[in-house]
Amino acid sequence: MEFSHISFSSKYAKCSKCKLNFLVDNIIEFSKKDMTLQRFKGLGEMNTDQLWDTTLNPDTRTFLKIKISDCEAAD
């Protein structure tokens, strides 16, 4: 099984709600192309191949540093 990254660009939508709708519409469209979307509650539910391909493989994984400057804004 081969996975590819789906990139999303905000140039197609001006507001957050529009961006979310655009993203959902595209996910639905991609899912019709012999692709299965799955939701896992935790990493323990994934089989080893899926875990490697989506999370552990250094060639395909992406790290994103998230900083919360204002803890009150996070609530």
KAUR-V928497 format. One record per residue. N is the residue number from 1. RES is the residue in one small letter. SS is DSSP state (2 for helix, 1 for strand, 0 for the rest). OMEGA is omega in whole degrees, 0 to 359 (* if undefined). Layout:
N | RES | SS | OMEGA
N | RES | SS | OMEGA
//
This chain:
1 | m | 0 | 182
2 | e | 0 | 180
3 | f | 0 | 175
4 | s | 0 | 179
5 | h | 0 | 175
6 | i | 0 | 181
7 | s | 0 | 181
8 | f | 0 | 180
9 | s | 0 | 182
10 | s | 2 | 181
11 | k | 2 | 181
12 | y | 2 | 183
13 | a | 0 | 183
14 | k | 0 | 183
15 | c | 0 | 182
16 | s | 2 | 180
17 | k | 2 | 178
18 | c | 2 | 179
19 | k | 2 | 180
20 | l | 2 | 178
21 | n | 2 | 179
22 | f | 2 | 181
23 | l | 2 | 179
24 | v | 2 | 179
25 | d | 2 | 180
26 | n | 2 | 176
27 | i | 2 | 178
28 | i | 2 | 180
29 | e | 2 | 178
30 | f | 2 | 183
31 | s | 2 | 178
32 | k | 0 | 184
33 | k | 0 | 179
34 | d | 0 | 179
35 | m | 0 | 179
36 | t | 0 | 176
37 | l | 0 | 180
38 | q | 0 | 176
39 | r | 0 | 179
40 | f | 0 | 178
41 | k | 0 | 180
42 | g | 0 | 182
43 | l | 2 | 180
44 | g | 2 | 180
45 | e | 2 | 182
46 | m | 0 | 173
47 | n | 0 | 188
48 | t | 2 | 179
49 | d | 2 | 179
50 | q | 2 | 180
51 | l | 2 | 179
52 | w | 2 | 184
53 | d | 2 | 187
54 | t | 2 | 189
55 | t | 2 | 190
56 | l | 2 | 185
57 | n | 0 | 182
58 | p | 0 | 180
59 | d | 0 | 185
60 | t | 0 | 182
61 | r | 0 | 179
62 | t | 0 | 175
63 | f | 0 | 179
64 | l | 0 | 180
65 | k | 0 | 181
66 | i | 0 | 179
67 | k | 0 | 175
68 | i | 0 | 182
69 | s | 0 | 183
70 | d | 0 | 183
71 | c | 2 | 179
72 | e | 2 | 179
73 | a | 2 | 180
74 | a | 2 | 179
75 | d | 0 | *
//
